[in-house]
Amino acid sequence: MKQCNKCKENKSKKLFYKRKSCLDNIDAVCISCNLISACNRGHKNRNKARSYVEQIKRQHSCQHCFINDYRILCFHHLIPAKKKYTISRMVATGINTQKIQQEINK
């Protein structure tokens, strides 16, 4: 039995991830709490990326078709071969804003 540092419940050691950096080779936080933290972190990152891209779209219009409604704007790559991801995919996965900006600049 081990106590989770987050929920403070005593749980079986099988309910913890293995972690070599810990003294007992078991993570200090149970799997359930780890999953909740990861989910919350993902939501936070996606919301941050979404608001960042929306802000950029509000400030610019399309240079190809001159549309300036931010809700229907998309990013065109000047050199499609350099494209790694679509911006919408990057936002959906919660990739940080620096990498999004690098992709927009392509």
C-alpha positions as CSV (number, residue, x, y, z in Angstrom):
1,M,0.0,0.0,0.0
2,K,1.1,3.5,-0.8
3,Q,-0.4,6.9,-0.2
4,C,-1.0,9.2,-3.2
5,N,0.5,12.6,-2.8
6,K,-2.4,14.2,-4.6
7,C,-5.6,12.6,-3.4
8,K,-4.1,11.3,-0.1
9,E,-5.7,7.9,-0.5
10,N,-3.9,4.7,0.4
11,K,-3.9,2.5,-2.7
12,S,-2.3,-0.7,-3.9
13,K,1.2,-0.2,-5.5
14,K,-0.3,-1.6,-8.7
15,L,-2.3,1.6,-9.1
16,F,0.9,3.7,-9.4
17,Y,3.2,4.1,-12.4
18,K,6.7,2.9,-12.1
19,R,9.3,5.6,-11.9
20,K,13.0,4.9,-11.6
21,S,13.8,8.4,-10.2
22,C,11.8,7.7,-7.1
23,L,13.4,5.9,-4.1
24,D,10.9,3.0,-4.2
25,N,10.7,3.0,-8.0
26,I,7.0,4.0,-7.8
27,D,5.5,7.4,-8.7
28,A,4.3,9.5,-5.8
29,V,1.0,10.2,-7.6
30,C,-1.5,7.4,-8.5
31,I,-2.5,6.7,-12.1
32,S,-6.0,8.2,-11.6
33,C,-4.6,11.5,-10.4
34,N,-1.9,11.5,-13.2
35,L,-4.6,11.0,-15.8
36,I,-6.7,13.9,-14.4
37,S,-3.7,16.2,-14.3
38,A,-2.8,15.3,-17.9
39,C,-6.3,15.9,-19.1
40,N,-6.5,19.3,-17.3
41,R,-3.1,20.2,-18.7
42,G,-4.3,19.3,-22.2
43,H,-7.4,21.4,-21.9
44,K,-5.3,24.3,-20.7
45,N,-2.8,24.0,-23.5
46,R,-5.6,23.7,-26.2
47,N,-7.4,26.7,-24.9
48,K,-4.2,28.8,-24.8
49,A,-3.3,27.7,-28.4
50,R,-6.9,28.3,-29.6
51,S,-7.0,31.9,-28.2
52,Y,-3.5,32.6,-29.6
53,V,-4.5,31.6,-33.1
54,E,-7.8,33.4,-32.9
55,Q,-6.0,36.6,-31.8
56,I,-3.6,36.3,-34.9
57,K,-6.6,35.7,-37.2
58,R,-8.4,38.8,-35.8
59,Q,-5.4,41.0,-36.6
60,H,-5.0,39.8,-40.2
61,S,-6.9,39.2,-43.4
62,C,-6.2,36.7,-46.2
63,Q,-3.6,38.0,-48.6
64,H,-4.9,35.7,-51.4
65,C,-8.7,36.2,-51.3
66,F,-8.9,39.3,-49.0
67,I,-11.4,37.7,-46.6
68,N,-11.1,39.3,-43.1
69,D,-13.6,37.3,-41.1
70,Y,-11.4,35.5,-38.6
71,R,-13.8,32.5,-38.3
72,I,-13.2,31.4,-41.8
73,L,-9.5,32.3,-42.3
74,C,-7.0,29.6,-42.9
75,F,-3.2,29.7,-43.0
76,H,-1.6,29.2,-46.4
77,H,1.9,27.8,-46.6
78,L,4.2,29.7,-49.0
79,I,6.2,26.5,-49.5
80,P,3.9,23.5,-48.9
81,A,6.9,21.1,-48.7
82,K,8.0,22.8,-45.5
83,K,4.7,22.2,-43.9
84,K,4.8,19.8,-40.9
85,Y,1.2,20.1,-39.5
86,T,-1.9,22.1,-40.1
87,I,-2.5,24.9,-37.6
88,S,-5.8,23.4,-36.6
89,R,-4.1,20.0,-35.8
90,M,-1.5,21.8,-33.7
91,V,-4.2,23.7,-31.8
92,A,-6.2,20.5,-31.3
93,T,-3.2,18.7,-29.8
94,G,-2.3,21.6,-27.6
95,I,1.2,22.3,-29.1
96,N,2.8,25.3,-27.6
97,T,2.4,28.7,-29.2
98,Q,6.0,29.1,-30.2
99,K,5.8,26.1,-32.4
100,I,2.5,27.3,-33.8
101,Q,4.1,30.6,-34.6
102,Q,7.0,28.9,-36.4
103,E,4.5,26.9,-38.5
104,I,2.5,30.1,-39.3
105,N,5.7,31.8,-40.5
106,K,6.4,29.1,-43.1
